[in-house]
Amino acid sequence: MNTRRDEGTAIARLVGGAANLTVGWIYLWNTLELGILWLRRDLAPERIEPPLDTEVLERAKSVTTDEITALLDRLIAGGASK
């Protein structure tokens, strides 16, 4: 995994809770790695807004941790985080 992150852009938000709160932001780094900035660890994300492009996720799988890609895969498939 390349640990050099020169530039990242928020590409989607993780939404959860009955009030549809932003619980985190998904960042795409110039290394193609995906990262999550958590805002509310006490709430489980239920969906991604806007929907994450599956091509972006597939490219990121070679440089992103399995924990992050598994979470995003579940949310794309329509399953809430556990």
C-alpha positions as CSV (number, residue, x, y, z in Angstrom):
1,M,0.0,0.0,0.0
2,N,1.3,3.4,-0.9
3,T,1.2,5.6,2.2
4,R,1.9,8.8,0.4
5,R,-1.3,10.8,0.1
6,D,-0.7,14.1,-1.6
7,E,-4.3,15.0,-2.5
8,G,-7.7,13.7,-1.6
9,T,-11.2,14.7,-2.6
10,A,-14.5,13.9,-0.9
11,I,-16.5,12.0,-3.4
12,A,-19.5,10.8,-1.4
13,R,-21.0,10.7,2.1
14,L,-22.0,7.9,4.3
15,V,-25.6,8.4,5.6
16,G,-27.1,6.8,8.6
17,G,-29.6,7.1,11.4
18,A,-33.3,7.9,11.4
19,A,-32.5,11.6,10.7
20,N,-30.4,10.7,7.6
21,L,-27.2,12.2,9.2
22,T,-23.8,12.3,7.5
23,V,-21.8,9.8,9.5
24,G,-18.7,10.0,7.3
25,W,-17.1,11.1,4.1
26,I,-15.5,8.9,1.5
27,Y,-12.3,10.4,0.1
28,L,-10.6,9.4,-3.1
29,W,-6.8,10.0,-3.0
30,N,-4.6,10.6,-5.9
31,T,-3.1,7.1,-5.3
32,L,-6.6,5.7,-6.1
33,E,-6.9,4.7,-2.4
34,L,-10.3,5.2,-0.7
35,G,-10.4,6.5,2.8
36,I,-13.2,7.4,5.3
37,L,-13.4,10.4,7.5
38,W,-15.7,9.3,10.3
39,L,-17.9,12.0,11.8
40,R,-20.3,9.8,13.8
41,R,-18.9,6.5,14.9
42,D,-22.0,5.9,17.0
43,L,-24.2,5.6,14.0
44,A,-23.9,2.8,11.4
45,P,-23.8,4.0,7.8
46,E,-26.9,2.8,5.8
47,R,-26.1,4.1,2.3
48,I,-23.7,6.1,0.1
49,E,-24.8,9.5,-1.4
50,P,-24.2,9.9,-4.3
51,P,-23.9,6.2,-5.2
52,L,-20.3,5.2,-5.5
53,D,-19.1,4.3,-9.0
54,T,-18.3,0.6,-8.9
55,E,-15.3,1.2,-11.2
56,V,-13.8,3.5,-8.6
57,L,-14.2,0.8,-5.9
58,E,-12.7,-1.9,-8.1
59,R,-9.7,0.3,-8.9
60,A,-9.3,1.1,-5.2
61,K,-9.3,-2.5,-4.1
62,S,-5.6,-3.0,-4.9
63,V,-4.5,-0.2,-2.6
64,T,-7.3,0.1,0.0
65,T,-7.8,-1.9,3.1
66,D,-10.2,-4.9,3.0
67,E,-12.2,-3.4,5.9
68,I,-13.0,-0.3,3.9
69,T,-13.8,-2.0,0.6
70,A,-15.9,-4.7,2.4
71,L,-18.0,-1.9,4.0
72,L,-18.4,-0.1,0.8
73,D,-19.3,-3.3,-1.1
74,R,-22.0,-4.0,1.5
75,L,-23.5,-0.5,1.2
76,I,-23.4,-0.6,-2.6
77,A,-25.3,-3.9,-2.5
78,G,-27.9,-2.3,-0.3
79,G,-26.9,-3.8,3.1
80,A,-26.4,-1.6,6.1
81,S,-23.1,-1.7,8.0
82,K,-23.0,-3.9,11.1
